[in-house]
Amino acid sequence: MEFYENRPRRPFIGFVLIWRALKKGYLRRKARHQLQRMNDAQLRELGVRREDIG
């Protein structure tokens, strides 16, 4: 049996999935914070209401 045949295919996929989830949450919080800092006129230009943010 060769080395590559006995090796797991994706051993760190759990860590990758956790990392992606944390990154996605971080980017979502960052975007929400940026939207909360905008005034109502800027939000209207984007087509977003203040109620949609939170």
C-alpha positions as CSV (number, residue, x, y, z in Angstrom):
1,M,0.0,0.0,0.0
2,E,1.4,3.4,-1.0
3,F,1.5,6.3,1.3
4,Y,-1.1,8.4,-0.6
5,E,-3.6,5.5,-0.5
6,N,-3.7,5.4,3.3
7,R,-3.9,9.1,3.8
8,P,-7.2,10.9,4.5
9,R,-8.4,13.0,1.6
10,R,-9.1,16.2,3.4
11,P,-7.9,16.0,7.0
12,F,-8.4,19.6,8.0
13,I,-11.8,20.3,6.4
14,G,-13.3,20.9,9.8
15,F,-10.9,23.6,10.6
16,V,-11.4,25.2,7.1
17,L,-15.2,25.2,7.6
18,I,-14.9,26.8,11.1
19,W,-12.5,29.4,9.7
20,R,-14.9,30.2,6.8
21,A,-17.8,30.6,9.2
22,L,-15.8,32.9,11.5
23,K,-14.6,35.0,8.5
24,K,-18.2,35.3,7.1
25,G,-19.5,36.4,10.5
26,Y,-16.7,39.0,10.8
27,L,-17.4,40.4,7.4
28,R,-21.1,40.5,8.1
29,R,-20.5,42.5,11.3
30,K,-18.1,44.8,9.5
31,A,-20.7,45.5,6.8
32,R,-23.5,46.1,9.3
33,H,-21.3,48.5,11.2
34,Q,-20.5,50.5,8.1
35,L,-24.2,50.6,7.1
36,Q,-25.1,51.8,10.6
37,R,-22.6,54.7,10.3
38,M,-24.3,56.0,7.1
39,N,-27.1,58.6,7.2
40,D,-30.6,58.0,5.9
41,A,-29.8,59.8,2.5
42,Q,-26.9,57.5,1.8
43,L,-28.9,54.4,2.7
44,R,-31.7,55.6,0.4
45,E,-29.2,55.7,-2.4
46,L,-28.3,52.1,-1.8
47,G,-32.0,51.1,-1.6
48,V,-31.7,50.1,2.0
49,R,-33.9,51.2,5.0
50,R,-32.5,51.6,8.5
51,E,-34.9,48.8,9.6
52,D,-33.3,46.4,7.2
53,I,-29.9,46.7,8.8
54,G,-30.5,45.5,12.3
